[in-house]
Every structure is written in structure tokens, then in C-alpha cells.
Amino acid sequence: MKNIGVVGAGVMGTGLAQNLAQYDYCVRLVDVSDGKLEKAEDQIRQHIRLQNMLSKGGTIVDPKVVLNNIVTSTDYKVLGDADFVIENVTEDWPTKQAVYKQLDLICPDYTIFAANTSAISITRIASTTGRASQILGMHFMNPVPMKTMVEVIKGYHTADETICAAKELLKGIGKECVVVNDSPGFVSNRVLMLTVNEAIFLVHDRVATAEDIDKIFKSCFGHKMGPLETADLIGLDTILLSIEVLQESFCDDKYRPCPLLKQMVDAGLYGRKNGQGFYKY
């Protein structure tokens, strides 16, 4: 496996393309507009500069070398020879469904598809393709180049060979993984989204400020980030979509989104990605 497709040039897709390219994989990064792809290239340059500043005498990465390993395009046809494709589009079922139908038509029969999704069922995604045994979930953490653990999800039809190929790819970019079975939200987000949503309810109910809630989690439990800092990092729009998927999937009111979360998303307060969430950036 050398030719890796990355669909979606948002925060996660951009970080993933950078991570793969730094390990000399040939990356095809696809998104709907040239503007988004240009922004992704700029973000990769910035991220590498920051990494180099923090390296403290370690290996210095040349952004030109990394970007030379990345081909950007708005045309899915560049994935025509991809060995492995990782999808990172928004947590919206119709959008994902359309993407996988295109990928299934364009990519070779041997290509493996991995969904970098927060909550949507891998088995459901596989049902849109003619290669269900070659579909799995690979839930990367943000920021991708700095996080070494990946949650790998096995769908109902996912073959053991597909899991082995995913493990091989992850090892090739310096990552470890834990394999879990398919269920909406998997392990990480089934727990995390509840925690974040309840923390937002605490702000909504005026029990405590965002700063104090995060301080309790960091000081009492040793978390590096509090739940609301984490929400801003992920993106409040993504948090809302994920918690809505969980509510729909389990038909359980414990996943009901906090009204404050809905209001903030309606107001365009997404977090780090656009400079304002529970904190200003």
C-alpha cells in the first residue's frame, strides 16, 4: 500500500494527509473546492512550522517535501489507483452515502475504504458499496499528526484481512490501534459525546462556567483538556451532528442535544476552527 486517498480537506483530513505524507506515502487529497484545498496546504505548512518549533532538537520536517507527496484535486478520478481511501467528510448520512457511491464506482476492486467517522455505523456505510468486506472505521484523534492512538471499528461484514491491512497502514505512520465492534459512537464517542453534552448543560443551567468545568476535570482527574475545551477542538457543529446520530440510533433521550449547543451552532460558534466557541481563539 503506497497510494492513499484522503477524502475531505477539513481539520481531520488535512491532518491525516500531512501525517501520511510525512511518512512518504503518496497522498491524493480530494475536496469539493480549490479554495478548501489551498487552505489545507496552508494549514499543513503552519502545522509543520509549529511541529518544528516544538521539536526541541528533534527531526526538522521540510514542508516542501511533505507537500510534494500530496496531490490535491476536486475530481474523484485521482483515486483511480488508490490502494486505501480514508473518508473524512461531515457527519451527515446523505453526504457520506453519496461519497461512497462515487468511490465504489471509481476505485479498483481491491481498494479498502475507511470511514473516519465520529458516530455513523460502519455496517450502514458498507451497505452503500459492493465491497462490504473491505469497509472499516478508523477513528483518528485531533490533531492527527500528534495523536498516536486510533480507534479501529470492525463492521458486520469487515474481513480480518481488511483489519490487518489497516493495522499495517497505521503502523507505517507511527500509530497504534484498538479494534472494537461496530456500534454508533463506538467506544470513544459514545462516552465522550455524553460527557461533552452534559458539560454544556451545566453551562446552560448556570451551574458553573466553562472555565471552571474544565478546571475540575483537569485538576481532579488529570485530564489534559476539559470537556468544553475538547468540544471546541472537535468543533461544536461536529459535536451536535454526532449527538444527533446517537439519539437517532439508540432512540434514547439521554442523547438529546443541549439547547445551548444548538444555539451556538446556529450562531456559527464552532470552536477553534473559526475562532469562537466556549473560548475565543
C-alpha positions as CSV (number, residue, x, y, z in Angstrom):
1,M,0.0,0.0,0.0
2,K,1.5,3.3,-1.1
3,N,-1.2,5.3,-2.8
4,I,-3.6,6.6,-0.2
5,G,-6.7,8.6,-0.9
6,V,-8.0,11.2,1.7
7,V,-11.5,12.5,1.0
8,G,-12.3,15.7,2.8
9,A,-9.8,18.6,3.5
10,G,-11.2,19.7,6.8
11,V,-9.3,19.7,10.1
12,M,-9.1,15.9,10.2
13,G,-8.5,15.2,6.5
14,T,-5.8,17.9,6.4
15,G,-4.0,16.5,9.5
16,L,-4.3,12.9,8.1
17,A,-2.9,14.0,4.7
18,Q,0.1,15.6,6.4
19,N,0.7,12.6,8.6
20,L,0.7,10.2,5.7
21,A,2.9,12.4,3.5
22,Q,5.5,12.8,6.3
23,Y,5.9,9.1,6.2
24,D,6.4,9.2,2.4
25,Y,3.0,7.8,1.3
26,C,1.7,9.2,-2.0
27,V,-1.5,11.1,-0.9
28,R,-4.4,12.1,-3.1
29,L,-6.4,14.8,-1.1
30,V,-9.9,15.4,-2.5
31,D,-12.4,18.1,-1.6
32,V,-15.3,19.9,-3.3
33,S,-13.4,23.2,-3.9
34,D,-10.0,24.5,-4.8
35,G,-10.3,27.1,-2.1
36,K,-10.6,24.4,0.6
37,L,-7.6,22.5,-0.8
38,E,-5.5,25.7,-0.9
39,K,-6.5,26.3,2.7
40,A,-5.5,22.7,3.6
41,E,-2.0,23.3,2.1
42,D,-1.6,26.5,4.1
43,Q,-2.6,24.7,7.3
44,I,-0.1,21.9,6.6
45,R,2.7,24.5,6.3
46,Q,1.6,26.1,9.5
47,H,1.4,22.8,11.4
48,I,4.8,21.7,10.3
49,R,6.3,25.0,11.3
50,L,4.7,24.6,14.7
51,Q,6.0,21.0,15.0
52,N,9.5,22.1,14.1
53,M,9.3,24.8,16.8
54,L,8.3,22.3,19.4
55,S,10.7,19.6,18.3
56,K,13.4,20.7,20.8
57,G,16.3,19.4,18.8
58,G,14.4,16.6,17.1
59,T,14.0,15.9,13.4
60,I,13.1,19.0,11.4
61,V,10.5,18.4,8.7
62,D,10.7,20.2,5.4
63,P,7.1,21.3,4.4
64,K,8.1,21.3,0.7
65,V,9.0,17.6,0.9
66,V,5.7,16.8,2.6
67,L,3.6,18.8,0.2
68,N,5.4,17.2,-2.8
69,N,3.9,13.9,-1.6
70,I,0.3,15.3,-1.7
71,V,-1.7,15.7,-4.9
72,T,-4.9,17.8,-4.4
73,S,-7.9,17.6,-6.6
74,T,-11.7,18.3,-6.8
75,D,-12.1,15.2,-9.1
76,Y,-12.6,11.8,-7.5
77,K,-10.9,10.2,-10.6
78,V,-7.4,10.9,-9.0
79,L,-8.4,8.0,-6.7
80,G,-8.5,5.6,-9.6
81,D,-5.3,3.8,-8.5
82,A,-5.7,4.2,-4.7
83,D,-4.8,1.2,-2.5
84,F,-6.6,2.6,0.5
85,V,-9.0,5.5,0.9
86,I,-9.9,7.3,4.2
87,E,-13.1,9.4,4.2
88,N,-13.4,12.4,6.4
89,V,-16.5,14.3,5.3
90,T,-19.1,15.8,7.5
91,E,-21.2,13.6,9.9
92,D,-24.2,13.7,7.6
93,W,-25.6,10.5,6.3
94,P,-26.8,11.6,2.8
95,T,-23.4,13.3,2.2
96,K,-21.4,10.2,3.2
97,Q,-23.8,7.9,1.2
98,A,-23.1,10.0,-2.0
99,V,-19.3,9.9,-1.4
100,Y,-19.2,6.1,-1.0
101,K,-21.3,5.5,-4.1
102,Q,-18.7,7.6,-6.1
103,L,-15.7,5.9,-4.5
104,D,-17.2,2.4,-5.3
105,L,-17.5,3.3,-9.0
106,I,-14.1,4.9,-9.4
107,C,-11.7,2.9,-7.2
108,P,-10.3,-0.6,-8.1
109,D,-11.9,-3.7,-6.7
110,Y,-9.0,-4.2,-4.3
111,T,-9.3,-0.7,-2.7
112,I,-10.1,-0.6,1.0
113,F,-12.4,2.2,2.3
114,A,-12.0,3.5,5.9
115,A,-14.5,5.9,7.4
116,N,-13.0,8.4,9.8
117,T,-16.4,9.0,11.4
118,S,-17.4,10.0,14.9
119,A,-20.7,8.1,15.2
120,I,-22.2,6.7,12.0
121,S,-22.4,2.9,11.7
122,I,-19.7,1.3,9.6
123,T,-22.1,-1.5,8.6
124,R,-24.5,1.1,7.3
125,I,-21.7,2.8,5.3
126,A,-20.7,-0.6,3.9
127,S,-24.2,-1.2,2.7
128,T,-23.8,1.6,0.1
129,T,-20.9,-0.2,-1.6
130,G,-20.4,-3.5,-3.4
131,R,-17.3,-4.4,-1.2
132,A,-18.7,-4.6,2.4
133,S,-15.8,-6.9,3.5
134,Q,-13.4,-4.1,2.6
135,I,-15.0,-1.4,4.7
136,L,-14.0,-0.4,8.2
137,G,-13.8,2.5,10.5
138,M,-10.6,4.3,11.5
139,H,-11.4,7.0,14.1
140,F,-8.4,9.3,14.3
141,M,-8.0,11.8,17.1
142,N,-7.3,15.5,16.6
143,P,-4.6,16.7,15.9
144,V,-3.9,13.7,13.8
145,P,-0.1,14.0,13.4
146,M,0.3,14.3,17.2
147,K,-2.1,11.6,18.4
148,T,-0.7,8.0,18.3
149,M,-3.9,6.0,19.1
150,V,-6.6,5.2,16.6
151,E,-9.9,3.5,17.3
152,V,-10.5,0.9,14.5
153,I,-14.0,-0.3,14.0
154,K,-15.0,-3.7,12.5
155,G,-18.3,-3.7,10.7
156,Y,-20.6,-6.7,10.4
157,H,-19.0,-7.8,7.1
158,T,-15.5,-6.5,7.6
159,A,-12.9,-9.2,6.7
160,D,-10.0,-10.0,9.0
161,E,-7.7,-9.2,6.1
162,T,-9.1,-5.7,6.0
163,I,-8.4,-5.1,9.6
164,C,-4.8,-6.5,9.1
165,A,-4.3,-4.0,6.2
166,A,-5.5,-1.1,8.3
167,K,-3.1,-2.1,11.1
168,E,-0.2,-2.3,8.7
169,L,-1.0,1.2,7.4
170,L,-1.3,2.7,10.9
171,K,2.0,1.1,11.9
172,G,3.5,2.7,8.8
173,I,2.6,6.2,10.1
174,G,3.7,5.6,13.7
175,K,0.3,4.8,15.2
176,E,-1.2,2.1,17.4
177,C,-4.8,1.0,17.4
178,V,-7.6,-0.7,19.4
179,V,-10.1,-2.7,17.4
180,V,-13.8,-2.5,18.5
181,N,-17.0,-3.8,17.1
182,D,-19.5,-1.6,15.2
183,S,-22.0,0.4,17.3
184,P,-23.0,4.1,16.8
185,G,-20.4,6.2,18.5
186,F,-18.2,3.1,19.0
187,V,-16.4,3.4,22.4
188,S,-14.8,6.8,22.4
189,N,-17.7,9.0,21.2
190,R,-20.4,7.0,22.9
191,V,-18.9,8.1,26.2
192,L,-17.3,11.4,25.1
193,M,-20.4,12.9,23.5
194,L,-22.5,12.3,26.6
195,T,-19.8,13.9,28.7
196,V,-19.5,17.0,26.5
197,N,-23.2,17.4,26.1
198,E,-23.7,17.1,29.9
199,A,-21.0,19.7,30.5
200,I,-22.8,22.0,28.1
201,F,-26.0,21.5,30.1
202,L,-24.0,22.6,33.2
203,V,-23.2,25.9,31.5
204,H,-26.8,26.2,30.2
205,D,-28.2,25.7,33.7
206,R,-25.6,28.2,35.1
207,V,-24.1,25.6,37.5
208,A,-20.6,26.7,36.5
209,T,-18.6,28.5,33.8
210,A,-16.9,26.7,31.0
211,E,-13.5,27.6,32.6
212,D,-14.4,26.1,36.0
213,I,-15.9,22.9,34.5
214,D,-12.7,22.3,32.5
215,K,-10.6,23.2,35.6
216,I,-12.4,20.5,37.6
217,F,-11.7,17.8,35.0
218,K,-8.1,18.8,34.6
219,S,-7.2,19.2,38.2
220,C,-9.3,16.4,39.8
221,F,-9.0,13.7,37.1
222,G,-5.7,14.6,35.4
223,H,-7.3,15.2,32.0
224,K,-5.0,17.3,29.7
225,M,-8.1,19.1,28.4
226,G,-11.5,19.7,29.9
227,P,-14.7,18.5,28.1
228,L,-15.5,22.0,26.7
229,E,-12.0,22.7,25.5
230,T,-12.3,19.3,23.8
231,A,-15.6,20.3,22.3
232,D,-14.1,23.5,20.8
233,L,-11.2,21.4,19.4
234,I,-13.5,18.9,17.8
235,G,-16.0,21.6,16.5
236,L,-19.4,22.2,18.1
237,D,-21.0,21.6,14.7
238,T,-19.5,18.1,14.7
239,I,-20.5,17.5,18.3
240,L,-24.1,18.4,17.5
241,L,-24.2,16.1,14.4
242,S,-22.7,13.3,16.4
243,I,-25.0,13.5,19.4
244,E,-28.0,13.7,17.0
245,V,-26.8,10.5,15.3
246,L,-26.6,8.8,18.7
247,Q,-30.0,10.0,19.7
248,E,-31.5,8.7,16.4
249,S,-29.6,5.4,16.5
250,F,-30.5,4.4,20.1
251,C,-33.9,6.2,20.4
252,D,-32.7,7.3,23.8
253,D,-33.4,10.8,25.3
254,K,-30.1,10.7,27.2
255,Y,-28.5,11.8,24.0
256,R,-30.8,14.8,23.5
257,P,-28.6,17.8,22.5
258,C,-28.5,20.7,24.9
259,P,-30.4,23.7,23.7
260,L,-27.3,25.8,24.2
261,L,-25.3,23.6,21.9
262,K,-27.9,24.0,19.2
263,Q,-28.0,27.8,19.7
264,M,-24.2,28.1,19.5
265,V,-24.1,26.1,16.3
266,D,-26.9,28.2,14.8
267,A,-24.9,31.3,15.7
268,G,-21.8,29.9,13.9
269,L,-19.8,29.5,17.1
270,Y,-18.0,26.2,16.1
271,G,-14.8,26.5,18.3
272,R,-11.2,26.5,17.2
273,K,-12.0,26.1,13.5
274,N,-13.5,29.6,13.3
275,G,-12.2,31.3,16.4
276,Q,-15.1,31.3,18.8
277,G,-16.8,28.5,20.8
278,F,-16.8,28.3,24.6
279,Y,-13.5,30.1,24.4
280,K,-12.0,32.7,22.0
281,Y,-9.1,31.8,19.8
